[in-house]
Structures are given as structure tokens and as C-alpha cells.
């Protein structure tokens, strides 16, 4: 059992998982926001029942322990971008963000969000931030699962998921600072991170809040002042539901929509070379 700690948080710089609305992309790009608004009609499809997604186990009560489990089977894994020397020169904190990939699926009752981050340590100033991962969640309505942690060193990938130390931190009630009472933080401490390492990690959050049982909205922002190699947002809803898609800012980055496996998938991405 992973201990539940009660103390104020002092997060290393740039260690938290970015959320939609504050998602980084290379600084040369102008701000743009993809907003996906769903107007629901008709009877929910059969797969809209409130059941855990494949690969994520059900939980009887509020989450109080760190959990490790496989990613949902509908997640699409993108190739990791090749480091861009010009972007590396813009890095100021020792950590080069190679990829931010957010994938969401709403089944008519719950939202499942899979988040993948890939970052490279380019000098010693980034070691502390790169060695820790923090992600907040509300145990009254959310479950958080660490799917995997990998480190590439000298061209060889190594799975360090089971070697990563996990703690659940209880934040002090600081409503005035925008921290919600009862919110928890998963802290993952990676083993033996070194300069030039590339870190690839994945997490999944299942949100069962009641408002998702009748209406749903999703948004993704593409704007920052620090560089990134590849950014993608992917949202899936039951096929046959009506969706209104609005793109604000950049007009040359149009989202793509396809239907597969009973879901309508809307995707927007910005990035460079991949391998």
C-alpha cells in the first residue's frame, strides 16, 4: 500500500502534467483553441453505460492509493518526434518537451482521458523537474492510473514503471489559492534520471461526474512561450451524436473527424518531423 501523505506541496518547476487550456506548443505558432461542443440527441447507445474502460479496473470507493494499470485499448500511440536542434536552443529550464498527447473518450456516462508526455533532459538544470511527475485529481469523482514510465538512454528504452516510487499527497485546503478541498496529487519519483535521458510516461483519468451523463464539452488550447516537438488532442464521442466544432485563432490548423469502432473521433495536431 502506498502511503497517503498530508503536507503542503512544493512542486519542482515544470513537473506537473499540463492540462487542456494551457497546453504547450512551439513558440513560433500563434495561439489557437479547438473547442468541441456536443449537442446530444436521441437514446444513448448501448456502450454508454457507466462501465470502466477496457484495461482500467473498477474501484469501490474514493481512490486513496496510487494505481498502476494498462492504458485503455482504444488509445492511439503516436511516434515520438525527432529532437529539433533549433527548438532545443529555446529551452531555458533544461527540459525539452518532445510530445504532449491528450486523448479523450466520452461514452455517454463517463469521460476517460489518456495523457502521454515525452521529455528530454538536455542539461543538469532539468534533472530535478524531469525526475518527478505530479498530477492532481479529485477522488470523489475521478480515478487516476499510471500506465507506464519508460526511459531511453544511449538509444535503448527501459521500462521503469515498477521501479518508480509512487505517493499520494493530500493537499491542504487552500480555496483562496484555487486548490479544491479534498483534492489529491499523485507524485511519481523516477529512478536514476540522467542528462540526455528521454522520459516517456502515460496516465489515465476516469471522470464519472454527473454532468457528463447528459451533456459534454471538450476544449484544447495550442499556445505557449516554450518549445515542443509535437502536440495532439483527440476526442471520441459515440457515433450518431451531434457535435459542433469551433476553431478560434489559427484557421490553417483544421481538425479532422473520422468514425471508427462506434465512435466519432475529432483530432487536431501540430508538430514537425517524426521517426
Secondary structure, 3 states (H helix, E strand, C coil): CCCEEECCCCCCCCCECCCCCCCCCCCCCCCEEEEEEEECCCCCCHHHCCCCCCCCCCCCCCCCCCCECCCCCCCCCCCCECCCHHHHCCCCCCEEEEEEEEEEEECCCCEEEEEEEEEEECCHHHHHHHCEEEEEEECCCEEEEEEEEEEEECCEEEECCCCCEEEEEECCCEHHHCECCCEEEEEEECCCCCCCCEEEEEEEEEECCHHHHCCEEEEEEECCCCCEEEEEEEEEEECCCEEEEEEEECCCCCCEEEEECCEEEEEEEEECCEC
